[in-house]
């Protein structure tokens, strides 16, 4: 999901309605265009971050003694793979449209590229949200029901769950082929996504599923945080408070808070904007048939929202994995008196690994 620029600088010639468009007359007026360096940099940053996360997950997965945390690692690796594939499939198309300086309709008269782009945006937008929810459920079960978790959770079950998430995302994105919804060219004519014109049930379903995923993720993370706080209080009242558990609890607390903030900031604006557009009449300010498109604030809101959502693909590997030890070390240095963190050189353990050891 990477529509990171305004209209191509040469797309000022009027054209007919774009392929599968929302009555898009002109792709956009000639105006200030964001440099192609921005989407290119975002794409490379996302690919490098997710590739690095996959490399670290692969090494940890194959390491000796990692059997107890393989479910957790599978979820992180799958999330990184999904985010990277999403960027590889969408970013080059957007960059090509920008560099060509031609309207989308001239490059894609059949509308098939628009359908593919919208399909990719839907799959690789919905699946990360569902995987994040699955990871939140995994953490909540691991700490609140450790014995059930130890006896029922396995890498095989995790693989089946991830496969079901991907299958559900693909099946949902294919609904327009059955006539349920459609993909449309979006303002300013450089990307395609679900059409919200005329109260689209497909767009409403996507937004509802996304918001439900955010709610499940937040609720499960809050339940995990509450259990961690209760556990820390119990440890603090014991004769030996257990410094390693305090470090792990602090690390996990920071990570869960970061996950909730990043997910909400990146996805809530797009999902809420989609619901608002669904409730609007079909002739909105950015859809006016053969009318000239104007650079209005109402038109730029969906573009800004989808840009924020595309940031999630870049931030995911850092929030879930790469910055985990760095953030913990900085937090301990700044608030050691409050957190009672041990030496930052101690090996950072994942929450899932510690819970499995505790339940063993």
C-alpha positions in Angstrom: 0.0 0.0 0.0 2.1 2.9 -1.2 0.3 5.7 -3.1 2.9 8.2 -1.8 2.6 11.0 -4.3 0.2 13.5 -5.9 -0.6 13.6 -9.6 2.1 13.1 -12.2 3.3 16.5 -13.4 2.3 16.0 -17.0 -1.2 14.6 -16.3 -3.0 17.9 -17.0 -4.7 16.8 -20.2 -8.4 16.1 -19.8 -9.5 12.6 -20.3 -12.6 10.5 -20.1 -13.6 8.5 -17.1 -10.8 6.3 -15.9 -11.0 2.5 -15.8 -13.4 1.4 -13.1 -13.1 5.0 -11.8 -15.3 7.0 -9.5 -16.2 9.1 -12.5 -12.7 10.4 -12.6 -12.6 12.9 -15.4 -9.0 14.3 -15.1 -6.4 12.5 -13.1 -5.5 15.8 -11.4 -4.6 19.4 -12.2 -1.0 20.4 -12.7 0.4 21.3 -9.3 2.9 20.6 -6.7 4.0 17.0 -7.0 5.9 15.1 -4.4 9.2 13.9 -5.6 9.4 10.3 -6.7 12.3 10.0 -4.2 9.7 9.9 -1.4 7.8 6.7 -2.5 11.1 5.2 -3.7 12.7 5.8 -0.3 9.6 4.5 1.6 9.6 1.3 -0.5 13.3 0.6 0.0 13.0 1.4 3.7 10.1 -1.0 4.1 11.7 -3.8 2.1 15.0 -3.5 4.0 13.3 -3.5 7.4 11.0 -6.4 6.7 13.8 -8.4 5.0 16.0 -7.8 8.1 13.2 -8.9 10.4 12.6 -12.1 8.4 16.4 -12.8 8.5 16.4 -12.4 12.3 13.3 -14.5 12.7 14.7 -17.3 10.5 17.9 -17.4 12.5 16.0 -17.6 15.8 13.6 -20.2 14.5 16.4 -22.5 13.5 18.4 -21.9 16.6 18.6 -24.6 19.3 16.2 -24.2 22.1 13.8 -22.1 20.2 11.0 -24.7 20.0 9.0 -22.9 22.8 8.8 -19.6 20.9 8.2 -20.8 17.3 4.6 -19.8 17.2 5.5 -16.3 18.1 8.3 -16.2 15.6 6.0 -17.6 12.9 3.6 -14.7 13.4 6.3 -12.1 13.2 7.9 -13.7 10.1 4.5 -13.9 8.4 3.7 -10.3 9.2 7.1 -9.2 7.8 6.6 -11.3 4.6 3.1 -9.9 4.1 4.2 -6.3 4.5 7.2 -6.8 2.1 5.0 -8.5 -0.6 2.5 -5.7 -0.3 5.2 -3.1 -1.0 6.8 -5.1 -3.8 3.5 -5.4 -5.6 2.1 -1.9 -5.2 5.0 0.6 -4.9 6.6 -0.1 -8.4 3.2 0.6 -10.0 2.7 3.9 -8.3 6.3 5.0 -9.1 5.8 3.9 -12.8 2.7 6.0 -13.0 4.5 9.0 -11.6 7.5 8.7 -13.8 5.5 8.1 -17.0 3.7 11.5 -16.6 0.6 10.0 -18.3 -2.9 9.6 -16.9 -3.8 6.2 -15.5 -6.4 5.6 -18.2 -3.8 5.9 -20.9 -1.6 3.3 -19.2 -4.4 1.0 -18.3 -7.3 1.3 -20.8 -8.7 -2.1 -19.9 -8.8 -1.4 -16.1 -7.1 -4.7 -15.3 -4.1 -3.0 -13.7 -6.4 -1.0 -11.5 -8.2 -4.1 -10.4 -4.9 -5.8 -9.6 -3.7 -2.8 -7.7 -7.0 -2.6 -5.7 -6.8 -6.3 -5.0 -3.3 -6.0 -3.7 -4.1 -3.0 -1.6 -7.0 -4.9 0.0 -5.2 -8.2 0.6 -2.0 -6.6 2.0 -4.0 -4.1 4.0 -6.4 -6.6 5.6 -4.0 -9.5 6.3 -1.5 -7.5 8.5 -4.4 -6.3 10.6 -5.7 -9.8 11.0 -2.2 -11.1 11.8 -1.7 -8.4 14.4 -4.9 -9.5 16.0 -3.8 -13.1 16.0 -0.5 -12.1 17.6 -2.4 -10.1 20.3 -4.6 -13.1 21.0 -1.6 -15.4 21.2 0.1 -13.1 23.8 -3.1 -12.8 25.8 -3.6 -16.6 25.9 0.1 -17.2 26.7 0.1 -15.1 29.8 -3.5 -15.5 31.0 -4.0 -19.2 30.3 -0.4 -20.6 30.2 -1.3 -24.2 30.8 -4.0 -24.3 28.1 -1.6 -22.5 25.8 1.2 -24.9 26.5 -1.0 -27.9 25.7 -2.9 -26.6 22.7 -0.6 -24.1 20.9 1.9 -25.5 18.5 3.8 -24.3 15.4 1.5 -26.5 13.3 -1.6 -24.8 14.7 0.0 -21.4 14.1 0.7 -22.3 10.5 -2.9 -23.4 10.0 -4.2 -20.1 11.5 -1.9 -18.0 9.3 -2.9 -19.9 6.2 -6.6 -19.3 7.2 -5.9 -15.6 7.5 -4.3 -15.3 4.1 -7.0 -17.4 2.5 -9.7 -15.2 4.1 -7.9 -12.0 2.9 -7.6 -13.3 -0.7 -11.2 -14.5 -0.7 -12.5 -11.1 0.6 -10.4 -9.2 -2.0 -11.8 -11.4 -4.8 -15.4 -10.5 -4.0 -15.6 -7.8 -6.7 -15.1 -10.5 -9.3 -18.4 -11.9 -8.0 -20.1 -8.5 -8.4 -19.9 -7.6 -4.7 -18.1 -4.3 -4.8 -15.5 -2.9 -7.2 -12.1 -1.3 -7.3 -11.8 2.3 -8.6 -9.3 4.9 -9.6 -8.7 7.2 -6.6 -7.7 10.8 -6.3 -5.5 12.1 -7.7 -5.4 9.4 -10.3 -2.2 7.5 -9.3 -3.7 4.6 -7.3 -6.7 2.3 -7.1 -8.6 1.0 -4.1 -12.1 -0.1 -3.0 -14.8 2.2 -4.4 -16.9 3.8 -1.6 -19.3 5.5 -4.0 -23.0 5.2 -3.4 -22.8 3.4 0.0 -20.6 0.5 -1.1 -21.2 -2.5 1.2 -17.8 -3.9 0.2 -16.1 -0.7 1.4 -18.1 -0.8 4.6 -17.2 -4.4 5.2 -13.5 -3.7 4.8 -13.7 -0.8 7.2 -15.7 -2.8 9.7 -13.2 -5.7 9.6 -10.3 -3.4 10.0 -11.9 -1.6 13.0 -12.8 -4.9 14.5 -9.2 -6.1 14.2 -8.0 -2.9 15.9 -10.5 -3.4 18.7 -9.5 -7.1 19.2 -5.8 -6.1 19.2 -6.3 -3.3 21.7 -8.5 -5.4 24.0 -6.1 -8.4 24.0 -3.0 -6.1 24.5 -4.8 -4.3 27.4 -5.6 -7.7 29.0 -2.0 -8.7 28.6 -0.8 -5.5 30.2 -3.2 -5.9 33.1 -1.9 -9.4 33.7 1.7 -8.2 33.5 1.0 -5.4 36.0 -0.7 -7.9 38.4 2.2 -10.3 38.1 4.8 -7.5 38.7 2.9 -6.4 41.9 2.9 -10.0 43.1 6.6 -10.3 42.4 7.3 -7.1 44.2 5.5 -8.3 47.3 7.6 -11.5 47.4 10.9 -11.9 49.2 12.8 -12.0 45.9 11.1 -9.8 43.4 12.7 -11.4 40.4 14.6 -8.7 38.4 14.5 -10.7 35.1 10.7 -10.9 35.1 10.6 -7.2 35.9 12.8 -6.5 32.8 10.7 -8.7 30.6 7.5 -7.2 31.8 8.8 -3.7 31.2 10.0 -4.7 27.7 6.7 -6.3 26.8 4.7 -3.4 28.3 6.5 -0.9 26.1 6.2 -3.0 23.0 2.4 -3.6 23.5 1.8 0.2 24.0 3.9 0.9 20.9 2.0 -1.6 18.8 -1.4 -0.2 19.9 -0.3 3.4 19.2 1.2 2.6 15.7 -1.7 0.5 14.6 -4.3 3.0 15.7 -2.4 6.0 14.3 -1.8 4.3 10.9 -5.1 2.6 10.3 -7.9 4.3 12.2 -7.9 7.4 9.9 -8.3 5.3 6.7 -11.0 3.1 8.2 -13.0 5.9 9.6 -12.6 7.9 6.4 -13.9 4.9 4.4 -17.0 4.7 6.6 -17.6 8.4 6.2 -17.3 8.2 2.4 -19.7 5.3 2.3 -22.3 7.4 4.1 -21.9 10.3 1.7 -24.0 10.6 -1.5 -22.5 9.3 -4.7 -21.7 12.7 -6.1 -19.0 13.7 -3.7 -16.5 16.6 -4.3 -13.9 14.2 -5.7 -16.2 12.2 -8.0 -18.1 14.6 -10.2 -18.4 12.8 -13.6 -16.8 15.0 -16.3 -16.2 17.9 -13.9 -12.7 19.2 -13.4 -11.1 17.9 -10.3 -10.1 20.5 -7.8 -7.5 20.1 -5.1 -9.8 20.3 -2.2 -9.2 19.3 1.4 -12.0 16.7 1.1 -10.2 15.0 -1.8 -6.9 14.9 0.0 -8.2 13.3 3.2 -8.4 9.7 1.7 -5.0 10.1 0.2 -3.5 11.3 3.5 -5.2 8.4 5.3 -3.9 5.8 2.9 -0.4 7.2 3.2 -0.6 6.7 7.0 -1.8 3.2 6.5 1.1 2.5 4.2 3.5 3.6 6.9 2.4 0.6 8.9 4.2 -1.7 6.6 7.4 0.1 7.3 6.9 0.4 11.0 5.8 -3.1 11.7 9.2 -4.9 11.8 10.7 -2.1 13.9 7.8 -2.1 16.4 7.6 -5.9 16.7 11.2 -6.9 16.6 14.1 -4.6 15.5 13.7 -1.7 18.0 12.7 -4.0 20.9 16.1 -4.1 22.7 17.1 -0.5 21.7 13.9 1.0 23.1 14.2 -1.0 26.3 17.8 0.1 26.9 16.9 3.8 26.3 13.9 3.5 28.6 15.9 1.9 31.3 18.6 4.6 31.1 16.0 7.3 31.3 13.7 5.8 34.0 15.8 3.3 35.9 14.7 4.6 39.3 11.0 3.8 38.4 11.4 0.6 36.4 14.3 -1.0 38.3 15.7 -2.4 35.1 18.8 -4.6 35.3 21.9 -4.1 33.3 21.1 -3.4 29.7 23.7 -6.0 28.6 21.4 -8.8 29.8 20.0 -10.8 27.0 16.5 -9.7 26.0 14.0 -12.5 26.1 10.7 -12.5 24.2 7.5 -12.6 26.2 6.4 -15.9 24.7 9.7 -17.6 25.7 9.5 -16.4 29.3 5.8 -17.5 29.6 6.6 -20.9 28.2 9.4 -21.3 30.8 7.1 -20.1 33.6 4.4 -22.6 32.5 6.8 -25.5 32.1 
